[in-house]
Amino acid sequence: MESNIIYGLVGLVIGGIGATLWMGTKIKELKNVILDKRTVVRFLKEAISEAKPKRTYKKKIAKKYHSNGKVAKKNGTRKKYEKAS
């Protein structure tokens, strides 16, 4: 009876050690994959930021004026004219 308990405990210890080693290798593989992805993303971000020139000028917006000197509204509605009678 005592030998069965000892064999059971030895089996648990050996199984625990084996599972720990196996999971350790899997975790290392996952860490390497994640690290590779992060480095690729970082290199892509650096390459894109270096290749794209930054604008040092402001875009000029042309304003439309009415004949009375006021700025026209940008809501897209036209001024309705009355028919000459």
Phi, psi and omega in degrees: 000316180293327180292327178295320178294318179296316179297322178296315179294320178296320177297318177297318180295314180295319177296319178296318179294317179296317179295321179296316179295317181295314179294327177298318178293320179295320180294321178297318178298316179296319178298319179295320179295315180296318179297318178298316180296317181295320180292322178296316180296318179297315179296321178295317179298318179295318181294320180292318181291328178283324184284333184269116179288142180277144179284130176250008180235160178258143179287129181273133179254124179281127179260139178262135182246148172278174180293339180272000175095359179271152180285135180287149178284152182259021184278357174085004179269143178267156176280129181274135179255144177278151178286141176282128181246000000 
